[in-house]
């Protein structure tokens, strides 16, 4: 009986030891897991925060690049506008300088506000009309040469036909030889007609308006002879005249409203004598 009790006591003691060992093992294992978890979670959280910040930085960088692109486009447009305005001012100044150097010419500087981009009709509109003294048939100059004539006049604007039109003609004279002729408009070259086959006209000769009619005053520059072709059998003379004006690039023109009396060096009387 006593022996049985001792075995029972030893069994209970041994079971208690096992339970204690299991509890210690469980607690140790749990604390280790927690420690591992507590070590991993901050690292994962930090990684997530880093990636989130990178995404935010990338988005901000994209937005900043887009803003810079828009600002660059705006600055480019402003620069282009300033360049155009500068070109216009240079043209206006050049016209004013030509006007100052030719005190016998009186006129009105006008802005071209509508032109045919394809130059099919050889006309454009200017911002001056009969309220500013503009009249039909008045000659129109570019920066230094005649480039057209007023064909329509309204209160605040007018239409100009350019020398690119074959329907436009001016009485002309060869400045060096005083030979009279007629300049006919053209898209590529002007043509000086009604000269005799024996004419002394040569490349480089200046051509000016003759003033033989009341429509166009004398002495206005028309262009320079570029080529002279003589067709002997037909006794025909082809004189090609080149204008220095680029009509497509003009923003301002000078409408000649009046001039001083016809200069004596281009008068018909001197030519006859």
C-alpha positions, 0 to 999 in steps of 0.5 A: 500500500505504501509502495503504491502511494509512493509511485502515485506521488512520483507520477504526479511529480513527474507530470507536474515537471512535464507541465512546467516544461511545456508551459516554459517552452510555450512561453519561450516560443511565443515570446520568440515569435513575438520578437521575430514579428516585432522585428519584421513588421517595422522593416516591412512598414518602412519598406512600404512607406519608402515605396509609397514616398517614391510613388508620391515623388514620381507623381510630383516629378511628372506634375512638375515636368508637365508644368514646365512643359506648359510654361516652356510652350507659353514662353516659346509662344511669347518669344515668337510673338515678340520676334514677330512684333520686332520684325513688324517694328523693323519694317515700320522703321524701315518705311519711316526711314525711306519716307524721311529720305524722300521728303517729296513723298507724302503718305499714310503708313498702314498695317496689313490686317488680312492677306491671302496665305496662299497668295492666289488673289494677289490682294490684301487689306489694310487698316486705313480707308477714306477717313484717313485720306486713302483714295482709289488708285493710290500707289502702295510702297513696301519698305522701299519699292512700289508693291501695289495699288489701292483698288477699293476704299471703305471708311476704315479699311482698303483693299490693295492689289499687288504687283504679283497680279498680271492685271496691274500695270504702272507707267515706268521709265528706265532711270539711266536712259530715260526710256519710257515703258510699262511695268506689268505685274507677275508672280515671279518677275515684273515685265518692262514692256513697250521698249524698242528692240534697240533699247539700251536697257541693261541688267542692273538698271533701276526702274521708276514710275514715269508719272505720265498719268495723274494716277501714279506720281513720278520717281517711285522705285519699281525694281531692278532689271534682272535680265534682258532678252532680245529676240532678233527675228521677231524684233521683240525685247523681253525685260525682266524686272526684279522687286526687292520686296517680299510681299508675303512678309510685309506687315506694314505698307506706305500708301502714297497720298501725294508727292511734290511736282514731277522731278525734272529729270524724269519729265517728258520734256527732258526726254524729248529734248 
